[in-house]
Amino acid sequence: MTIILKDEDLQGYACMGVAIDAVEKALVARARGEGVSPPRHHVAFPGRGDLVFTVGGVLGEQPLAGFRVYDTFEGAEHTQIVAVWSADDAELKGLILGRWLGAIRTGAIGGVAIRHMSSPDARVVGVVGSGQQARTQLAAAVAVRDITLARVFSRDEAHRAEFAEEMQRELGIEVRPAGSVQEAVADADIVLCATSSPEPVVSAADLKPGVHVNTLGPKDVDAHELALDVVEVARVIATDSREQTHAYAVPFFLEGSGHEQRMIELSDIVAGKAPGRKAAEDTTLFCSVGLAGTEVAVASAIFDNL
């Protein structure tokens, strides 16, 4: 029987551990050449917006195939659909309707990066941004590291206070609102940058040696939330899909910087083909772009754990 789930069936962070493990397995499959993850595809409806498709899955002993589609129509309450098939017997395993799975999936990708690129002794997180992506990234960090304290800054004082209260309650760690970006990240072992800012909000001078940074927000040459000096000091730079970074309409923010060739695949780190960090004092950077097929893997794992 085909399973159908909605946002209200997934709300909260209880499935984050399952999602992280599912993404990690998908990345190992990708490193083995058993992942299917072409760049996302936009279908334009002139004057209205786009439907955006990510299609993919994993091969191997239990092959999965599926897609995620979301809209950019103006004036609508945006939604998403994820469909998962078992590729060896054509069974439609299930559908998930709503936005929360996408947020959990993106958080889980960030969690895998934190697991494999941050210091195992990381205890303090600095969060820049107070939206949905910031929430799931912090939940993922707590799922893979023994985090004791998080500080959050965003431009809206009320939003950061609400974030701190909610996430402290949800995650069982101390979460404090900060008065500035610098206060939020100064002594952080992990920095989560999840803003909509077209201008850099975090620079290398703000960060301590040995920090790991996840960037979720704008990352093109005309608008990027990280200063390029963060890239310059990063010893390891990774992304979940180099192919996707080359497929954007506007060039990726590392294009022409001299650093784009240093960027490696997170899947190679997870599979042990490349180090996530080389020394305790290394700064490491993960650029999240949304690897196709990971939402299929996460949805399938959620179905299997019902």
C-alpha positions in Angstrom: 0.0 0.0 0.0 1.3 3.4 -0.9 2.0 5.6 2.1 1.0 9.3 2.0 2.3 11.7 4.6 1.9 15.4 5.2 3.8 18.1 7.1 1.8 17.4 10.3 3.1 13.8 10.2 6.7 14.9 10.2 6.8 18.1 12.3 9.6 18.3 14.9 13.1 16.9 14.7 12.5 13.3 15.8 13.3 12.0 12.3 16.6 14.0 12.0 18.8 11.0 13.0 17.1 8.8 10.4 17.5 11.5 7.8 21.2 12.0 8.4 21.9 8.3 8.2 19.9 8.1 5.0 21.8 11.0 3.4 25.1 9.5 4.5 24.2 6.1 2.8 23.2 8.0 -0.3 26.5 9.9 -0.4 28.4 6.6 0.0 26.4 5.2 -3.0 27.3 8.4 -4.9 31.0 7.9 -4.3 30.7 4.3 -5.6 29.0 5.5 -8.8 25.6 4.2 -7.6 23.9 7.6 -7.2 21.6 9.2 -9.7 21.6 13.0 -9.2 21.3 15.3 -12.2 21.0 19.0 -11.7 17.5 20.3 -10.9 15.2 21.2 -13.8 13.1 24.3 -14.1 9.9 24.4 -16.1 8.8 28.0 -16.6 5.2 29.2 -16.7 5.7 32.7 -18.0 4.1 35.4 -15.9 3.5 32.9 -13.1 6.7 31.2 -11.9 8.3 27.8 -12.2 7.9 24.2 -11.3 11.3 23.0 -10.1 12.1 19.3 -10.3 14.9 17.3 -8.7 15.0 13.7 -9.9 17.3 11.0 -8.6 17.9 8.1 -6.4 20.3 5.3 -5.6 21.2 2.0 -7.1 22.7 -1.0 -5.4 20.9 -3.8 -3.6 17.8 -1.8 -2.8 17.5 0.7 -5.7 15.3 3.8 -5.2 14.0 6.3 -7.7 11.9 9.4 -7.3 11.5 13.1 -7.6 10.8 16.2 -5.6 8.8 19.1 -7.2 8.2 22.5 -5.8 6.7 25.7 -7.2 7.8 29.4 -7.3 4.4 30.8 -8.2 3.8 34.3 -6.9 1.0 34.8 -4.4 0.7 31.1 -3.6 1.4 29.1 -0.5 4.3 27.1 -1.8 4.2 23.4 -1.4 6.3 20.4 -2.4 5.7 16.8 -3.4 8.2 14.0 -3.0 7.5 10.6 -4.6 9.5 7.4 -4.0 9.6 4.2 -6.0 11.4 0.9 -5.4 13.2 0.7 -8.6 13.6 -3.1 -8.7 9.8 -3.9 -8.5 8.2 -0.6 -9.7 6.4 -0.2 -6.3 5.4 3.3 -5.4 6.5 3.3 -1.8 4.9 6.6 -0.9 4.3 10.3 -1.3 5.2 13.2 1.1 3.3 16.4 0.7 4.5 19.7 2.2 7.6 21.7 2.9 9.0 20.1 6.0 10.7 17.1 4.4 12.8 19.5 2.2 14.0 21.3 5.3 14.8 18.1 7.1 16.7 16.8 4.1 18.7 20.0 3.8 19.4 19.9 7.5 20.5 16.3 7.2 23.0 17.1 4.4 24.4 19.7 6.7 24.5 17.2 9.5 26.6 14.8 7.4 29.0 17.6 6.6 29.3 18.5 10.3 29.8 14.8 11.2 32.7 14.4 8.8 34.3 17.9 8.6 33.9 19.5 12.1 36.1 18.8 15.1 34.9 15.8 17.0 35.2 17.9 20.1 32.9 20.7 18.8 30.6 21.9 21.6 29.6 25.5 20.6 27.5 26.5 17.6 27.1 30.0 16.1 24.0 30.4 14.0 23.5 33.4 11.6 19.9 33.5 10.5 16.7 32.4 12.4 14.5 30.8 9.7 13.6 27.3 8.9 16.9 26.3 7.5 18.8 27.6 10.5 16.5 25.5 12.7 17.1 22.2 10.9 20.8 22.9 10.6 21.1 23.3 14.4 19.0 20.2 15.0 21.4 18.3 12.7 24.4 19.6 14.5 23.0 18.5 17.9 22.3 15.1 16.4 25.9 14.5 15.4 28.0 16.4 18.0 27.7 16.9 21.8 26.6 20.5 21.5 26.2 22.3 24.8 25.6 25.9 23.6 24.3 27.7 20.6 24.2 31.5 20.0 22.0 32.9 17.3 21.9 36.3 15.5 19.5 37.6 12.9 18.5 41.1 12.0 15.2 40.9 13.7 15.6 40.9 17.5 12.2 39.3 18.1 12.9 36.5 15.6 16.2 35.6 17.2 14.7 35.6 20.7 11.9 33.3 19.4 14.5 31.0 17.8 16.5 30.8 21.0 13.5 30.0 23.1 12.0 27.4 20.7 15.3 25.6 19.9 16.3 25.4 23.5 13.0 23.8 24.3 13.1 21.4 21.3 16.8 20.4 21.5 17.5 20.4 25.2 20.6 22.6 24.9 21.3 26.2 25.9 20.5 28.6 23.1 21.1 32.3 23.5 20.3 35.3 21.3 23.3 37.3 20.3 23.6 41.0 19.7 25.8 40.8 16.6 27.2 38.3 14.1 30.5 38.6 15.8 29.1 37.7 19.2 27.3 34.7 17.7 30.3 33.2 16.0 33.4 34.4 17.8 34.1 31.3 19.9 32.0 28.8 17.9 33.4 25.5 16.8 30.6 25.2 14.2 29.1 28.1 12.3 25.8 27.8 10.5 25.1 30.6 8.0 21.5 30.4 6.7 20.5 33.9 5.7 18.9 35.6 2.7 21.6 38.3 2.6 23.1 39.2 -0.8 26.1 40.7 0.9 28.6 39.0 3.1 27.6 38.7 6.8 30.5 36.5 8.0 34.2 37.1 7.3 37.3 35.3 8.3 38.2 37.8 11.0 35.0 36.8 12.8 36.0 33.1 13.1 38.4 31.2 15.3 40.9 28.7 14.0 39.6 25.2 13.6 36.0 26.2 12.9 33.7 24.4 10.5 31.3 26.5 8.5 28.1 25.5 6.7 26.7 28.0 4.2 23.1 27.6 3.1 22.2 31.1 1.8 23.0 33.0 -1.4 26.1 31.6 -3.1 26.5 33.3 -6.5 29.0 35.8 -7.8 26.5 38.7 -7.5 25.2 37.7 -4.0 26.8 35.6 -1.3 26.4 35.5 2.4 30.1 34.6 3.1 33.0 36.9 2.5 35.6 35.3 0.1 38.3 35.6 2.7 36.5 32.7 4.5 37.1 30.6 1.4 40.7 31.7 1.3 41.4 30.5 4.9 39.5 27.3 4.5 41.8 24.3 4.3 39.0 22.0 3.0 36.1 23.2 0.9 33.3 20.7 0.0 29.9 20.7 -1.6 27.2 18.0 -2.0 27.1 18.5 -5.8 29.8 20.1 -7.9 27.6 19.4 -10.9 24.8 21.6 -9.4 27.3 24.4 -8.8 28.0 24.5 -12.5 24.3 24.4 -13.5 23.1 27.7 -12.0 21.9 30.5 -14.3 24.2 32.9 -12.4 27.8 31.6 -11.7 28.6 30.1 -8.4 30.3 32.4 -6.0 33.7 30.7 -6.2 33.8 31.1 -10.0 36.8 33.1 -11.0 38.1 33.2 -7.4 40.9 30.7 -8.0 39.3 28.4 -5.3 36.7 26.6 -7.3 39.1 23.8 -8.3 39.8 23.1 -4.6 36.2 22.2 -3.9 35.7 18.5 -3.4 32.6 16.3 -3.1 31.2 15.6 0.3 30.5 12.1 -0.9 34.3 11.5 -1.3 34.8 12.6 2.3 32.1 10.4 3.6 33.5 7.4 1.6 37.0 8.0 2.9 38.5 9.1 -0.4 39.4 12.5 0.9 39.9 14.0 4.4 37.2 16.2 5.9 39.9 18.0 7.9 43.7 17.6 8.0 44.5 19.2 11.4 42.7 20.5 14.5 43.4 24.1 13.6 42.0 23.8 10.0 39.1 25.9 9.0 36.7 23.8 6.9 33.8 25.0 4.7 30.7 23.2 3.3 28.7 24.8 0.6 25.2 23.2 0.6 23.4 23.2 -2.8 20.9 20.4 -2.4 22.0 17.1 -3.9 19.2 15.5 -6.0 18.1 12.1 -4.9 18.8 12.8 -1.2 15.1 13.7 -0.6 14.1 10.4 -2.1 16.5 8.5 0.2 15.3 10.4 3.3 11.6 9.9 2.4 12.2 6.2 1.9 14.0 5.9 5.2 11.1 7.6 6.9 8.6 5.2 5.3 10.8 2.3 6.5 10.8 3.5 10.1 7.1 4.0 10.5 
